């Protein structure tokens, strides 16, 4: 992707400086040096969590809104002995995203970039964010899934991430977006809730002649003895209108993104818009403060061998740990 149009002479001048020994960047930074990052959080009083990130002149705003999503338990047919019945199937957590991302850009960016290019970038960023918070067993990326349950088998929290790219003029928009997402989620508080009412139903006591040991009864999801009354929570309320809520459990291990650009035998970090245009390929490394790798994404038209990818990953993880720790200091 070429975010800025450079002439052949401009591109050659930039590459000569980056490949020199020692390397020379137009703004005087070393190849591995990041620009100062500015974080404002909260950035909106209407959101449950928000942040504004400024990296150079690239500006990104992210807001988080928590809403209750109701899932009706599907009814499935069951055979009990010689009779047929229907029962609601109640999974503890539906297999649906709990974190939904939407990435948009300011119309002002159309003066510098074409709509197709911006559409591809926003789609790429959305996919990368969604992948980081995908369901994996009892976890949603770094988050424990149970904290999203309001009423078991019925009502759940869903987080909507609205990312707005206000300016891309400083380059490195991918790293800036993930820094904004990280900061907004760190600022997010889920309201504390309590169960108000329960619905008690009497289970069928008929074990059936075809199941004298009760094995089929147990495998149908009835762990207790036949004839027990089963209770389901059906309603909830906020524990306190004045409570600020609780932070997301697992936020310490949220990922940030570090884009690593190979330059001969070394790597460049935090590129400007012109440097992005001059370099042909990069590796986006998604990792947390603990060093957990969430994913890699190669971008650009250049070819990279496996050894370069491994080295770029190590560099990305090292600086991702530093970046995540730096972002946390804004909230201390």
Phi, psi and omega in degrees: 000135180246094184287342180223139181277121178242143174287166179298322180293319179295318180295317180296320179296316179297313182295321178299320179291320181289329183267359180287168178232107001284158182293148179235125175250147183305328181266006175085001180282158169284168184298327184261011185268129176273151169286161177297134180253132180252133181234128173243117181211131358284155179253351179213133180279345181276343183267159175281346176192141182200159179199150174238128183240134177238117179239104191065235174254009173277127185234130181226136177243135179228131176237145180240128177237125179263131177227157178272128177248127180260131179241116176284131181293126178292147179264128182239142178287144178224148178254115178244106184063235180263000182247152178258146178214172177236144181218144178286127177270119187242089174290148182291333178211118180295149182278069179221151181300135175264345178237116183244125184253141173227122182247126178230167181227156179292137177303338180297336180291342180293344177285338183249336184225150179279159185297324180296315179299315180294322178296319178295319181293314180295322177295318178299314182295317178301314180298320181292320178295313181300320181295327181290336183242028179286155181289135176215092182069240180264014182237150171242083189067240179276348188268143171285132187291331186297334181290347179270356180273121177264306173237118184307134177064017183215305187233138186219152171283142172229130181259125176258118177262115176254111182254129182235114178275108184274327179209141178240008190294341179268358182077181176054045184293329182297313179295323180293320179298312181293328175294322178291318178298315179302312183293320180293319178291326176295325180281346185289140174234129174271128179300141177284136181235163175219149180286134180257320186218154177230155178244119183255126179236147180269126181279157179297130182269355184279111178283320177103145181292334181278001182219062185296332181272353180077014183293314180297326179298318180292317183291344176279000175106008180258096185281337182270179182291154178301143177093002182281157177268131183254130182251139177231131174292139184235345182211162183212171175210161176293137181295325179202135178288342183259359181283133179284353181090184183241144178292161180290127179285121183108002183295337178300336185251020177292149182273152165241172181242135173234117179273123184248123182250115177294132175228099185054243184262012180223192185222148178250140179239157177049064182286153170281174181299321180290322179293322176300320182288327182283330183268143191271338184206160179207164175240120175269118182254122178256114183210162184253179180295336179274353182094004178291127181267123180267338180166167176230149177217118177273134179233155178101179185259347182287157178262139179235134177278169186296323180296320178295320179296318179297315180295319179296323178296316179298317178296315181298317180296318181301313183279335175295321177299319179291319181295315180298318179295323178295318179297324180295330182294338178291343183252002179286000000 
